[in-house]
Amino acid sequence: MNERELLIYLHSLNGVGIKSLSKLVTNLPTLSTVLQLQPLELSIQAGVDFSIAQKIIDGCNETAIKQFFSKYQDWLRSGVEVVTIYDQAYPYLLKEIPDPPLVIFGIGELELLQKPAVAIVGTRSPTSYGRYAAEVLAKELTEYGLTIVSGLAKGVDRLAHEGALKAVGKTVAVLGCGVDVIYPLENMKLYQQIIKQGLIISEYPPGTKAHPGFFPQRNRIISGMAYGTIVVEAAERSGSLITAQAALEQAREVFAVPGPINSKKSQGVNSLIQQGAKLIQNGADVVEELPYLNLTKKTSAKSSINLSKVEEAVFSQIQFVPIHTDELYDKLPLNLTNIYEALLSLQIKGKIKQLPGGLYIREV
């Protein structure tokens, strides 16, 4: 076994976590040293608990290794690809975080690991406002050539992936289970779409079932792969805030979509804004904070529709935060007749849509 193969094997051993494996990689001259030591020696030299060292030594027997690599070949034949931290295909941004995954399993377009990305996360039960914001942001950011990273969970994660795919953009789903395990099952169709148009990844070996403890751990990968993390609707205690915290610790940008002050699902994101997160209203607000990427928006058929000067003025005021006609009247040097005519025309052209109560919002 070479160093790469040994890393993949040790990564698969039950009871040997990422922290222990990282100590082996960091503290030993080579991983192959493991095969030459007794448990106590390994514990002292690598700085791991004796019980972990014992599991590693016990697991490094010829029969177990042979059985594993037989299973490993089955993974490869089924379309699973394996990237280690030793490989050129490993995402360079992820390598910079304090605790990078040493092995990544993937199904789909592996080259997306090297593409510039932004993460979108949020509540599993978004409001209509949150659903719209997640989808439209994903769509707009893919138009700048950015890949959308999220966790394939219910709610905002799912909508972010769907928004990217609808715009014929690219998306990466980071799972808290094996890449061949669909969780939740209701996302089966989306999972299959992502395999065709994007990438599914996980640090957990194929066949690993979802576990509550895995999701906070995988959040560091979501933020670590991205130049910035966008939070759309999150309560005060939320997994999305764990991802935002991970992004801050990784010295990455954190963006927040503002929400109503009377909504519990906005308390987390509004708090992030108070703490210094960038308040965003559209994809351009995100791109503005990433000038070093030199991103240019692609022109879509919908954006190329000609608008009159009045329509342009009205449209410029309508983002993914619903706006009332009274507010448009206050902001624009136009009479109500002109505003209503422009609103009707913009709806016909597919640029905006009307919500109940005289509210308007951009069309996805």
Residue pairs with C-beta under 8 A, 6 or more apart in sequence:
1 9
1 32
1 65
3 30
3 31
3 32
3 86
4 84
4 86
4 87
5 69
6 31
6 32
6 34
6 35
7 21
7 25
7 31
7 84
7 85
7 86
7 102
7 103
8 72
8 82
8 84
8 103
9 60
9 65
9 68
9 69
10 16
10 21
10 24
10 31
10 34
10 56
10 59
11 21
11 102
11 103
11 205
12 68
12 205
13 55
13 56
13 59
14 55
15 52
15 55
16 52
16 55
16 56
16 59
18 99
18 101
18 102
18 203
18 217
19 99
20 46
20 48
20 49
20 52
21 102
22 99
22 102
23 46
23 47
23 48
24 31
24 34
24 46
24 48
24 56
25 31
25 85
25 102
27 45
27 46
27 47
28 34
28 45
28 46
33 45
34 42
34 46
34 56
34 57
34 60
35 60
37 45
37 57
38 57
39 50
39 53
39 54
39 56
39 57
40 50
40 53
42 48
42 53
42 56
42 57
43 49
43 50
43 52
43 53
46 53
48 56
72 82
75 82
75 105
75 206
76 82
78 180
78 206
79 107
80 105
80 106
80 107
80 179
80 180
80 206
81 105
81 106
81 107
81 110
82 103
82 104
82 105
82 106
83 89
83 90
83 103
83 104
83 105
83 106
83 110
83 113
84 90
84 102
84 103
84 104
85 95
85 100
85 101
85 102
85 103
89 110
89 111
89 113
89 114
90 104
90 113
91 113
91 114
91 225
92 114
93 117
93 224
93 225
93 226
93 227
94 100
94 101
94 113
94 221
94 224
94 225
96 224
96 250
97 220
97 224
97 250
98 249
98 250
99 220
100 224
101 203
101 221
102 203
103 203
104 113
104 201
104 202
104 203
105 178
105 179
105 201
105 202
105 203
105 204
105 205
105 206
106 113
106 179
106 199
106 200
106 201
106 202
107 179
107 180
107 195
107 199
107 200
108 194
108 195
108 196
108 198
108 199
108 200
109 170
109 197
109 198
109 199
110 199
112 147
112 170
112 172
112 198
112 199
113 172
113 199
113 201
113 225
115 147
115 170
116 145
116 146
116 147
116 227
116 290
116 293
116 295
117 146
117 147
117 148
117 149
117 172
117 225
117 226
117 227
118 141
118 146
118 147
118 148
118 149
118 226
118 227
118 228
118 229
118 230
118 286
119 148
119 149
119 150
119 222
119 223
119 225
119 226
119 228
119 229
119 230
119 243
119 247
120 134
120 137
120 138
120 148
120 149
120 150
120 156
120 157
120 160
120 229
120 230
120 232
121 150
121 151
121 156
121 157
121 160
121 219
121 222
121 229
121 230
121 231
121 232
121 234
121 239
121 240
121 243
121 244
122 130
122 134
122 155
122 156
122 157
122 231
122 232
122 233
122 234
122 240
122 269
123 130
123 155
123 156
123 232
123 233
123 234
123 235
123 238
123 240
123 265
124 153
124 154
124 155
124 156
124 157
125 154
125 155
125 265
126 134
126 155
126 156
126 159
126 232
126 233
126 265
127 233
127 263
127 265
129 233
129 259
129 260
129 321
129 322
130 155
130 156
130 232
130 233
130 257
130 259
130 265
131 156
131 159
132 320
132 361
132 364
133 232
133 233
133 257
133 320
133 321
134 156
134 159
134 160
134 163
134 232
135 159
135 160
135 162
135 163
135 166
135 364
136 163
136 282
136 320
136 362
136 364
137 160
137 163
137 230
137 232
137 257
137 280
137 282
137 283
137 286
137 320
138 148
138 159
138 160
138 161
138 162
138 163
138 164
138 167
138 169
138 171
139 163
139 164
139 166
139 167
139 169
139 283
139 364
140 282
140 283
140 284
141 148
141 164
141 169
141 283
141 286
141 287
142 148
142 163
142 164
142 167
142 168
142 169
142 170
142 171
143 167
143 169
143 283
143 297
143 298
143 300
144 283
144 287
144 295
144 296
144 297
144 298
145 295
145 296
145 298
146 169
146 287
146 295
147 164
147 169
147 170
147 171
147 172
147 198
148 160
148 161
148 163
148 164
148 169
148 170
148 171
148 172
149 171
149 172
149 173
149 174
149 222
149 225
149 226
150 156
150 157
150 160
150 161
150 171
150 172
150 173
150 174
150 222
151 157
151 173
151 174
151 175
151 176
151 215
151 218
151 219
151 222
152 158
152 161
152 173
152 174
152 175
152 183
152 187
152 190
152 191
152 194
152 200
153 184
153 215
154 184
154 186
154 187
156 232
156 233
156 240
157 173
158 187
158 190
160 171
160 232
161 171
161 173
161 190
161 194
161 198
162 190
163 364
164 170
164 171
164 198
165 171
165 193
165 194
165 197
165 198
166 364
167 300
168 197
170 197
170 198
170 199
171 194
171 197
171 198
171 199
172 198
172 199
172 200
172 201
172 225
173 191
173 194
173 198
173 199
173 200
173 201
174 201
174 202
174 218
174 221
174 222
174 225
175 181
175 183
175 200
175 201
175 202
175 204
175 210
175 218
176 183
176 202
176 204
176 210
176 211
176 214
176 215
176 217
176 218
177 183
177 202
177 204
177 208
177 209
177 210
177 211
177 214
178 202
178 204
178 205
178 206
178 207
178 208
178 209
179 200
179 201
179 202
179 206
180 206
180 207
181 206
181 207
181 208
181 209
181 210
182 188
182 191
183 209
183 210
191 200
194 200
201 221
202 208
202 218
203 217
203 218
203 221
204 214
208 214
215 239
216 239
216 242
219 239
219 242
219 243
219 246
220 243
220 246
220 250
222 229
222 243
222 246
223 229
223 243
223 244
223 246
223 247
223 250
223 252
224 246
224 250
224 252
226 247
226 252
227 252
227 253
227 290
227 293
228 247
228 252
228 253
228 254
228 255
228 286
228 289
228 290
229 243
229 244
229 246
229 247
229 252
229 253
229 254
229 255
230 255
230 256
230 257
230 280
230 286
231 240
231 241
231 243
231 244
231 254
231 255
231 256
231 257
231 268
231 269
231 272
231 277
232 257
232 269
233 257
233 259
233 263
233 265
233 266
233 268
233 269
234 240
234 241
234 244
234 265
234 267
234 268
234 269
234 272
235 264
235 265
235 267
235 268
236 264
236 267
236 268
236 271
237 268
238 268
240 268
241 268
241 272
244 254
244 272
244 277
247 253
247 254
248 254
253 278
253 289
253 290
254 272
254 277
254 278
255 277
255 278
255 279
255 280
255 285
255 286
255 289
256 269
256 270
256 272
256 273
256 277
256 278
256 279
256 280
257 269
257 280
257 281
257 320
258 266
258 269
258 270
258 273
258 279
258 281
258 321
259 265
259 266
259 269
259 270
260 266
261 270
269 277
273 279
278 285
278 286
278 289
279 285
280 286
281 319
281 320
281 321
282 319
282 320
283 297
284 297
287 293
287 295
287 297
302 350
302 351
302 363
305 349
305 350
305 351
307 315
307 346
307 349
307 351
308 342
308 345
310 334
310 338
310 341
310 342
311 342
311 345
311 346
311 349
313 332
313 334
313 342
314 328
314 332
314 334
314 339
314 342
314 343
314 346
315 342
315 346
315 351
315 352
317 323
317 327
317 328
317 331
317 332
318 328
318 346
318 352
318 360
318 361
318 362
319 361
319 362
320 361
320 362
321 361
322 355
322 359
322 360
322 361
323 359
323 360
323 361
324 357
324 358
324 359
324 360
325 336
325 339
325 340
325 343
325 358
325 360
326 358
328 339
328 343
328 360
329 336
329 339
332 339
334 342
343 352
343 354
343 360
346 352
347 353
347 354
350 363
351 362
351 363
352 360
352 361
352 362
352 363
353 360
353 361
353 362
353 363
354 360
355 361
